Amino acid sequence: MALPVVCTSVASHRLPEARALARAVASHHPGEQLVVLVVDDPIDGATTSTPGGWAASGRARLAPGTRGPGDEPFVRLSPADLDLDPRVVHELALCREGDDLAACLVPALVSLLLAGARPVVVLSSEVVLLGPLEALADPAATSGVVLVPRLLAPPPTDDRDPTGPAVVAAGAYDPGIIAVGPGADGFLDWWAASLTQLAVSSASMLADRQPFLDFAPESFGALIFRDPGHGVAYWNAHERDLTWSEECGYRADGTPLRLVHLEGFDPATPQLLAPGAGSRPRVLLSEVPALRRLCAARASQLAPSKEHGTG
């Protein structure tokens, strides 16, 4: 089985989520650390003592018993650690900030981490990790790119959100969960160029809306990973039987639940799955006890800590 490097790209307001994701990575992949690119760190100041050097070793980890810079539970990188001309980063930062800038720099982050010859799993910091990631990493090691579809079947033709047109506008695949293996340079170059083009020419959000990824299966042979336990979100919760029990934990259609993308989830309103998703949600937490339980746990998980505050 392929042991992946797991990474995320965030602005500093997402650090509480990154810490939660880092703890999950350490729990499900003992000895591994999440790699976090913090895009509003100084562009001209690298955060690693040897930029890129640790990646070449093939393991995203620090020395035993140590933690990331600033006593963080992850390996922290800045834009200066990437193999990018600083002028390119500055130009992107003039067009985008926050989550969108973080999305624009993901391909460069993946390129850096692939120097270790291991598959890389990119997760949005809004993703809840509930189990190991080999099921995504293994096909990425051979296929190069693995995408997770937002839906396993067309959405109902009702008056509920998200509507079919909304799914089409956002794209068929979730950019918050992507696995990339060695040899995917062509895809990464195209992904970076597509993000840059949208960043400078469109007002659309990029962090969770990348419809151009729909071309990746045909153009780059990307594998479509249809396991119901990976990528549960407000887009698709209606089509999966979500359960929880002491014996089996969380499951989706009877399979282990591994990744839940709580896109837009607000801990201040834990009774809502996605407060900004629309006024007519197809899925209500009151009707799905397992999902309600998971969201309550997530709200508690993201509560400000004495150690780090709000990030």
N, C-alpha and C positions, 0 to 999 in steps of 0.2 A: 504494500500500500504506500502511496505517495504522501509524505508528511508535508503539508503546505506551510508557506509563510503567509501569515494573515496580516492584513494592513487596512488602514482607514485614513482618509484625508479629511481634516476638519479645520474650522476656524475655532478660536479659543473658547467661544461660548459653548462649544460642543464637548469640552473636556470632561464634564461629568459623565456623559455618555461613553466617551472613549475609555474612561477608567472602568466603567461597568463592563464594557466589551473586553478590556484587557484581563479583568478577573475571570471572565468566562473562558477566554482563550487559554489562560494558565490552568484552569480547572479541567478542560477537556483535552488539552494537549500539554501534559506535564513537561516542564523544561523549556517550553516555548514562550515567547513574549510577542504581544501585538506590536506592530510597527505603526506609529502615528505621525503623519505629516501634519504639522500645525502651520497653516498657510499664512497666518498673520504674525509669525515669528519674523525677526529681521531678515529681509531678503539677502542681505550681504553678509550675514553671520552664520556660519555652519554650526550645528549643535553637536555633531559627533566629532570626536578627536581625529578620526581618520575617515573622512566622508567616503562612504561606499565600501570601505575596507571590510567591515564586519559582514556585509552582504555577500562578499566573495567567499566567505567561509561556509555559506549555505545554511546558517542557523541564525534566526532572529532572536538572539538572546544576549544577555550580558554575563559577566563572570558570576559564578555561583554565589548566592547570598547578596547580590547587589540589585539595585533597581535603576530605573531610568533617571535621566537628569531631573533635578528638582524633586527627588524621592518619588517619582512617578512609577506606576506598575507597568510601564511600557517603554519601548525604545522610541525616543522622540527625535524627529527630523524636522528641519526647516527647509524652505525652498532653496536655500544655498547648498544643501546637500545633494540636490538633484543635478543631473547632467544636462542643465539648461543654461543658456545664455541669460544672465540677470536681466538683460534688456527685454527679453521675451516675457519674463515673469512680471516686470514692471508694466509692460504694455497690457498684459492680461489684468493686472490689478487696477489699471485705470478704467477698464471696462466692467469688471466684475469684482465682487467682494463676498466675504462670508462663505456660505455653502456653495455658491456658484463658482467662486474662485477655487475652492477645494476640489470641486468636480473637475475643473479644467486641468488640474495638476496630477490627477490620478494616473494617466498613462505614463508620465515620466516617473512616478513613484514605482509603478509596476516594472518598468524597464530597469530601474536600479536594483530592485529586489530579485529580478530574474538572473542577475549575475551569479547567484548562488546555485543555479541549475535546478531549483526546486519550483514546483508550481506555486503560484501566488493566488490567494483568495482575497478579493477586495470586498469589504463589507462596509456599508454605510454605518455610521455611528448609531443610527436609529434602529439597527438590527439587533434583536435579542438572540443570542447564541445559546442553544440548549443541548448541544451535543457535538461530537467530533465532526470534522469536515472532510474526511477522506473520500466520502462519496462524491464530492465535487472535485477534489484535487486529483483523484485517480484518472478520470476521463480528460482532465485538462492536461495531464502529463503526456497524453498520447494524441488528443485531438487539437490541442493548442488553445482553444477558447471554449468556455462553457457558459451559456446564458440560461437564466431562469425566467420562464414566461410569467407574465402577470396573471394570465388565465389559462386554465386547461380546457375550457370550452367557451363558446361565445356567451357574452353576458345576456341575462334575460331581457326581453323587450318589454320592460315595464317602465314605470315612472320613477324608479329609484336610482340613487347614485351609488357607484359611478356608472354613467351611461356608456353605451357603446362608443359614441363619438369621443367621449372623454378618454377612453382607453386608447383609441386610435391616435388621438393627439399626443398622448403621453408616450406611446410606443408599446410594442408587444412585449418587450423584455425589461426586467427590472435592473436599472443601472446600479442599484445598491447592493447587488449580489452578482459578482462576476468572477470566474476563475480563469486564469491565464497560465499556460505552460510555456516552457522554453520553445523557441522557434516561432513565436507569434509576433515577430517584429513588424511584419506588414500590417497586421491588425492594429498594433499599438500606434504605429505612425498614422494610420487612417483615423483611428479614434481621436488622437490628439488634434489632428488637423480639423476634424469635424467639430470638435468642441470649440476650438479657436474660432472657426468660421461663425458658429452660432453666437459665441461670446461677443464678437465685434459687430455682428449684423442683425441680431435679433434681441428682442426684449424678453423672450421666453426664459423661464427658469431651466437650469441645467442639472441641478443636483439629482432630481428624480424624474426628469422629463427629457429623454434622449431618443426620439423616434428614429433617428438615423441608424440606431443599432439593429433595426429590422432588416438591414441589408447584410448583416454579418453572417448569418447562416449560409446564404447563397454565395456571398463574395469571398468569405474566408473559411468556410467549412465549419463554422461554429456549431457545437453540439447543443441541442435544446434539451435541458435537464427537466424532466416532467415529474419528478418525485413530489407527491403532495405534501410531504413534510418539510420541504425547502421553499421558502419564499411566501409563506402565508402572510397576507396583508389585507387591508380593507378592500383592495381590488377584488380579492378572490375568496374571502372568508365564507361567503354564501355557498360556495360550491364544494366545501370540504367539511367533513364531519369531525369537529374538534372536540376532544375529550381529555379528561384528566382523571387519574386514579393513583392511589398510593402505590399500587403494585406496578403499574405500567408508565406512570408519569404522563406527560403530554403526548397525544397522538393525533394524527390527521389521517382520516380514512383508514385507520388501523395501523398506520406506519409511524415510527418515532418522529416527533416534531423536532426539527433541528434548527430552523431559521424562521424567525418571525420579524417582518419589516414593519415596525410601528411608525410608519411615515406620518409625521405631523402630530404624533401623540404628545399631549400636554399633561405633565404630572399634576398640574393644578386642576385639571378636569378629568380624573381617572375613570369617570363613568362614560366617557366618550372615546371610541376607538380612534377616530381621526376628526378632531373638531372642525377642521377646515375642508373636509371632504365633500360637503354638501348638506343641504337642509333636509334631504330625504334619504338617509342612509339605508342601504339594503340590509345591513347587519346591525343589530342592536345588541350591546353587551348584556342587556337584561335577558336576552334570549339565548345567549351562548355562555353558560357558566364557566367553561374552561378558559375562554378568552377573557372573560371578566376577571377571573382569578389571576391570569397572566398579567393583565394591565394593572391590577392593584399591586402586584409584586414589583412591576416596573416602576410605578410611582414611588414606592417605598425605596427602591434601589437608587433612584435619582434624587432622593431627598438630600439637601445640603449636608455635608459631613463636617465635623470639627477640623479634620485634617486639611481639607482642600477648599472648604467653602463652596461657592457656586462655580468655581473655575475661573 
